[in-house]
């Protein structure tokens, strides 16, 4: 039986806050995504991984109805991008994104390696990752095309290359 690997990007979150939660609209987006997927994918039996921020935990509770099996910074951190292009850290410190560009590029490489490692763990069964857009960007979706509140399917080719596409059906 083929294993299924999915990435769900969190929905709308509270802007200009350190480690924000989802807005009511963001919670609704997760519920709607859940209905799109639940007839084809058993959310209770999958291995659930999420980012470490409040918005990731909110998305898990709304989408999967439970806390994640593990939380990882690779799936999304507590830091968030503000509308003005600054990164807001959990302590409220704001830093222009441009000053963190090299760290962002390193994080993309590390996230890609993490995804490949997770997907090669056959004992985990079906895997659901609920995180930020960095996961899908690291997997190959261009930054400007990466969507929030979206379901993506990911897989490894026989050659070990990571592939990703927006969810249509499993």
LINWO-V141754 format. One record per helix or strand of 3 or more residues. SS is the DSSP state (H for helix, E for strand). FROM is the first residue (numbers start at 1). TO is the last residue. If there is no record, write none. Layout:
ss;from;to
SS;FROM;TO
SS;FROM;TO
This chain:
ss;from;to
E;5;9
H;24;38
E;47;50
H;54;63
H;73;75
E;86;88
E;94;96
H;97;119
H;122;124
E;127;131
H;133;138
H;143;145
E;151;156
E;162;166
